[in-house]
Amino acid sequence: MRAFAYTAFNAEGQRKRGTLVAESEAQAADILRGQGLFAEDIIAKRQGGGLTLARGRRTRLNADMRAVFTRQMAVLLSSDLSAEMALETIRASGTSPVIEAAAAEAKAALMDGQPLSVSLDKANAGFPRFYIAAVRAGETSGDVAAVFEGLAEYLETVGADRAQLATALIYPAFVAAVSLLVCGILMVNVAPEIAAMFAVSGRELPPLTQVVMAISDWIQAHWIALAIGIAASITGLVFALRVPSVRDRWHGIALSLPVIGRLLRLSAAAQYLRTLALVISSRQTVVDAVTSASDVLVIRRFRAEALDLAEAVRSGESLSQGLTRMSLIPPVCRQLIDAGEKSARLGRMTERAAVLVETWLTNERKRVSALIDPLLMMIVGALVLVIVLAILLPIFDLQASVG
């Protein structure tokens, strides 16, 4: 069985796009005709490739889509539907073409006799290794629905955390953008008018006004080159960060900063411990759990430490002892995990350690946000004050001379 993306028209001439599972393109066309649809395009998923949508556009599930897909699977499997029926329901749900394609890809592999974990992996939809490992553990234990419930809660928590961080940055970004816009209007439109008035009177502008006018004239004369330079710098930075050596150096600089470094460590620790707790609670072995959890670490230094931990555990060392190799894990978390190993509640105690670090991270972000807002207001206020003074000083000078 294979998954096919299609574009078709119904009897009213409305275009519809979706994904279905069939043996061949001809059978896919027959299925569409049976549904009263007239096929325009039918495209098979390339073997070993990513998801293929209509007109050959290929994509993967992003983080939000994975959370939606996982929640749907958790609900459907807990309703005693088979994995095949759950995937078919998602495929026909109309939620998103990308999610439908992922479900169709997985269903096609499932109908060929593959386990659900292998089917999701073969879909090439961007499911991380810890996700596949957790589903595989659920298949072994016979409780796949509970595993998907845990995965859904984890992905939704990560998504909510990401949304909260983005929301916290909206206000400072908005204030900065509006302030820069106001400063630009004052420098480009208002300041030249004041300079023209002084040129008529033959008087010399105050030094501050001369500096602001020089900057204003330069921006107006070179704004195209300035815009191109900013765009090129941003693009160059994005591409440079894709080079491992440059990215590692960037991460090293960020980790050495007092506040940013602590935030990065706490964020990585929270994500690692949460993933570790999820996979262990899915009845996966500790060796497989620490290996799978290492994939969520973006900073290569932390990932190397996690792989060293996996090798140590594989060699017979306990998890709590091996965690001393990871600089991002706080000592209190190692103590909690040690207690979990001794009491045979490793999954629960690892989750408590994750909750503890997440609490620290939330509090740290609140403190940083409370510091950034007034600091940004001070910087923006100082900038606006300089420009306003540059405009008002000539007016005061002119009034004094007239008086």
Secondary structure in CASP SS format (residue, H / E / C, confidence):
PFRMAT SS
TARGET T0000
AUTHOR 0000-0000-0000
METHOD secondary structure of the structure
MODEL  1
M C 1.00
R E 1.00
A E 1.00
F E 1.00
A E 1.00
Y E 1.00
T E 1.00
A E 1.00
F E 1.00
N C 1.00
A C 1.00
E C 1.00
G C 1.00
Q C 1.00
R E 1.00
K E 1.00
R E 1.00
G E 1.00
T E 1.00
L E 1.00
V E 1.00
A E 1.00
E C 1.00
S C 1.00
E H 1.00
A H 1.00
Q H 1.00
A H 1.00
A H 1.00
D H 1.00
I H 1.00
L H 1.00
R H 1.00
G H 1.00
Q C 1.00
G C 1.00
L C 1.00
F E 1.00
A E 1.00
E E 1.00
D E 1.00
I E 1.00
I E 1.00
A E 1.00
K C 1.00
R C 1.00
Q C 1.00
G C 1.00
G C 1.00
G C 1.00
L E 1.00
T E 1.00
L C 1.00
A H 1.00
R H 1.00
G H 1.00
R C 1.00
R E 1.00
T E 1.00
R C 1.00
L C 1.00
N C 1.00
A H 1.00
D H 1.00
M H 1.00
R H 1.00
A H 1.00
V H 1.00
F H 1.00
T H 1.00
R H 1.00
Q H 1.00
M H 1.00
A H 1.00
V H 1.00
L H 1.00
L H 1.00
S H 1.00
S C 1.00
D C 1.00
L C 1.00
S C 1.00
A H 1.00
E H 1.00
M H 1.00
A H 1.00
L H 1.00
E H 1.00
T H 1.00
I H 1.00
R H 1.00
A C 1.00
S C 1.00
G C 1.00
T C 1.00
S C 1.00
P H 1.00
V H 1.00
I H 1.00
E H 1.00
A H 1.00
A H 1.00
A H 1.00
A H 1.00
E H 1.00
A H 1.00
K H 1.00
A H 1.00
A H 1.00
L H 1.00
M H 1.00
D C 1.00
G C 1.00
Q C 1.00
P C 1.00
L H 1.00
S H 1.00
V H 1.00
S H 1.00
L H 1.00
D H 1.00
K H 1.00
A C 1.00
N C 1.00
A C 1.00
G C 1.00
F C 1.00
P C 1.00
R H 1.00
F H 1.00
Y H 1.00
I H 1.00
A H 1.00
A H 1.00
V H 1.00
R H 1.00
A H 1.00
G H 1.00
E H 1.00
T H 1.00
S H 1.00
G C 1.00
D C 1.00
V H 1.00
A H 1.00
A H 1.00
V H 1.00
F H 1.00
E H 1.00
G H 1.00
L H 1.00
A H 1.00
E H 1.00
Y H 1.00
L H 1.00
E H 1.00
T H 1.00
V H 1.00
G H 1.00
A H 1.00
D H 1.00
R H 1.00
A H 1.00
Q H 1.00
L H 1.00
A H 1.00
T H 1.00
A H 1.00
L H 1.00
I H 1.00
Y H 1.00
P H 1.00
A H 1.00
F H 1.00
V H 1.00
A H 1.00
A H 1.00
V H 1.00
S H 1.00
L H 1.00
L H 1.00
V H 1.00
C H 1.00
G H 1.00
I H 1.00
L H 1.00
M H 1.00
V H 1.00
N H 1.00
V H 1.00
A H 1.00
P H 1.00
E H 1.00
I H 1.00
A H 1.00
A H 1.00
M H 1.00
F H 1.00
A H 1.00
V H 1.00
S H 1.00
G C 1.00
R C 1.00
E C 1.00
L C 1.00
P C 1.00
P H 1.00
L H 1.00
T H 1.00
Q H 1.00
V H 1.00
V H 1.00
M H 1.00
A H 1.00
I H 1.00
S H 1.00
D H 1.00
W H 1.00
I H 1.00
Q H 1.00
A H 1.00
H H 1.00
W H 1.00
I H 1.00
A H 1.00
L H 1.00
A H 1.00
I H 1.00
G H 1.00
I H 1.00
A H 1.00
A H 1.00
S H 1.00
I H 1.00
T H 1.00
G H 1.00
L H 1.00
V H 1.00
F H 1.00
A H 1.00
L C 1.00
R C 1.00
V C 1.00
P H 1.00
S H 1.00
V H 1.00
R H 1.00
D H 1.00
R H 1.00
W H 1.00
H H 1.00
G H 1.00
I H 1.00
A H 1.00
L H 1.00
S H 1.00
L C 1.00
P H 1.00
V H 1.00
I H 1.00
G H 1.00
R H 1.00
L H 1.00
L H 1.00
R H 1.00
L H 1.00
S H 1.00
A H 1.00
A H 1.00
A H 1.00
Q H 1.00
Y H 1.00
L H 1.00
R H 1.00
T H 1.00
L H 1.00
A H 1.00
L H 1.00
V H 1.00
I H 1.00
S H 1.00
S C 1.00
R C 1.00
Q C 1.00
T C 1.00
V H 1.00
V H 1.00
D H 1.00
A H 1.00
V H 1.00
T H 1.00
S H 1.00
A H 1.00
S H 1.00
D H 1.00
V H 1.00
L C 1.00
V C 1.00
I C 1.00
R H 1.00
R H 1.00
F H 1.00
R H 1.00
A H 1.00
E H 1.00
A H 1.00
L H 1.00
D H 1.00
L H 1.00
A H 1.00
E H 1.00
A H 1.00
V H 1.00
R H 1.00
S C 1.00
G C 1.00
E C 1.00
S C 1.00
L H 1.00
S H 1.00
Q H 1.00
G H 1.00
L H 1.00
T H 1.00
R H 1.00
M C 1.00
S C 1.00
L C 1.00
I C 1.00
P C 1.00
P H 1.00
V H 1.00
C H 1.00
R H 1.00
Q H 1.00
L H 1.00
I H 1.00
D H 1.00
A H 1.00
G H 1.00
E H 1.00
K H 1.00
S H 1.00
A C 1.00
R C 1.00
L H 1.00
G H 1.00
R H 1.00
M H 1.00
T H 1.00
E H 1.00
R H 1.00
A H 1.00
A H 1.00
V H 1.00
L H 1.00
V H 1.00
E H 1.00
T H 1.00
W H 1.00
L H 1.00
T H 1.00
N H 1.00
E H 1.00
R H 1.00
K H 1.00
R H 1.00
V H 1.00
S H 1.00
A H 1.00
L H 1.00
I H 1.00
D H 1.00
P H 1.00
L H 1.00
L H 1.00
M H 1.00
M H 1.00
I H 1.00
V H 1.00
G H 1.00
A H 1.00
L H 1.00
V H 1.00
L H 1.00
V H 1.00
I H 1.00
V H 1.00
L H 1.00
A H 1.00
I H 1.00
L H 1.00
L H 1.00
P H 1.00
I H 1.00
F H 1.00
D H 1.00
L H 1.00
Q H 1.00
A H 1.00
S H 1.00
V H 1.00
G C 1.00
END
